[in-house]
């Protein structure tokens, strides 16, 4: 009994001590840990004759972040440069970016002490002359070209931030935001009209239909002699081991349901025709019922569904289809000059990362970022 009491006492002491240690590591503890800004190795930097001009601009942008968030709390802030991606238009400005990641301290429940995380969902990027995470190949590239140009889905607009339209990019809903900074609020993209959308979708479906039907029509079938031999062999197989009183019934069933290779081919072609005609119908119907004025309005669609039903509005959750506007870009400027800028940020739910988000949204000097356009 004495030994049992001793064991219980030791367990209670251990549990109490562990609980006390855990209580000593909470959000308040983490927020007292002083972090700093650290430059890490650059990534995917291309050789460029204007490298110093590019580096100077990226470094100047990083200083804006350090101005807005000078004393990281419970966070290690790292940053580095990147140059990747193709220009948005032929011979257009070079793309490059600033990358910042924020590693948060957390309470390790096993070791009962604060530790620095090695992964994070808290990032900030500034994309120069590209859309970056605002519109990505993975989430926002539309399945059609409009007049030979790739179409995109504009991200959801959720409000305004410091006088700029505020977007929620598709990658991490409710955990990221972005703003697009341009020359005099001009747009580097232009809306796709309803007419352009309907015609492009109709053209794509008709092209796919032709490819599939051509493939089916080119399939060879058996000769009459081979077909008859296959039919007789199938009948023989069907009658094997059949009871004497079932032979005639099986023979009748087999012959009634037998289809030649040509019949099966014709059925497949008809099914494919029916399928693609049903796909085309919503677009042909919409083209016939809308007026000329309506067809010139921007194409705003609920693209979460693969089946087009009707056009909608941004207020009802629709997204506008757009294409790059080549007329926006000034090709006479040096290619390293920023002509459009995207500021993007994402965050984790822990206290240090929420503090970073708060500081950035309150204090980031976005006007100084605007001032870099065309300079």
Secondary structure, 3 states (H helix, E strand, C coil): CHHHHHHHHHHHHHHHHHHHHHHCCCHHHHHCCECCEEECCCECCCCCCCHHHHHHHHHHHHHHHHHHCCCCECEEEEEEEECCCCCCCCCCCCCEEEEEEEEEEEEECCCCEEEECCCCCCEEEEEECCCHHHCCHHHHEEEEEECCEEEEECCEEEEEECCEEEEECCCCCCCEEEEEEEHHHCCCEEECEHHHHHHHHHHHHHHHHHHHHHHHHCCCCCCHHHHHHHHHHHHHHHHCCCCHHHHHHHHHHHHHHCCCHHHHHHHHHHHHHHHHHHHHHHHHHHHHHCCHHHHCCECEECCCCCCCCCCCCCCCCCEEEEEECHHHCCCCCCCCCCCEEEEEEECCCCHHHHHHHHHHHHHCCHHHHHCCCCC
